[in-house]
Amino acid sequence: MSLLEDWRNEAYSKDMKTKEGKQFWQNYFDIEKGIYEQLLDKPEVVIEGTVEGLAKQYDVELKIMVGFLDGINDSLIHPNPIEEMTQQTMVNLGFDKEKLYYNMVEAEAEWLYHLPAWNNLLSEEKRKELYLKQRKSGTIVKEKKIGRNDPCPCGSGKKYKFCCGKNA
């Protein structure tokens, strides 16, 4: 079983309604926040290393680092091979600022996209733009339905029911 499968099996087997599940995820989110604070503090430095080495560098358990890599992978400039990674797999944390912020909003991770470090990375206008763009991405807009007595959209001048809507 791969490291990622181990992480997902353990993490997603936790019931968020139980005390144990809430405690597990709260602990994970606190650690995740700490890693992001360090990462966002020096965004120009692309951090690279083995999975095991990064876990030691950030002083976290290997499984927590695997969970972190799983979460950030879609926001990286060069995604890591997370599906088949081992302890010795070389990975990087070179992220795209806008993509990372957008994905944090999508995940509804307020504790992450409200970190003070974002003030130095993206302007307030850009953060608002990305926030709204993400929120609107899930909005479904229904097209206006053509009524039977409306003019036909083909431009014939006839009512829809007597033109293109006749066989609809």
Buried (B, 14 or more C-beta within 10 A) or exposed (E): EEBBEEBBEEBEEBEEEEEEBEEBBEEBEEBBEEBBEEBBEEBEEEBEBBBBBBBEBBEBEBBBBBBBBBBBBBBBEEEBEBEEBEEEBEBBBBBBBBBBBBBBBBEEBEEBBEBEBBEEBBEEEBBEBBBEEBEEEEEEEEEEEBEEEEBBEEEEEBBBBEBBBEEE
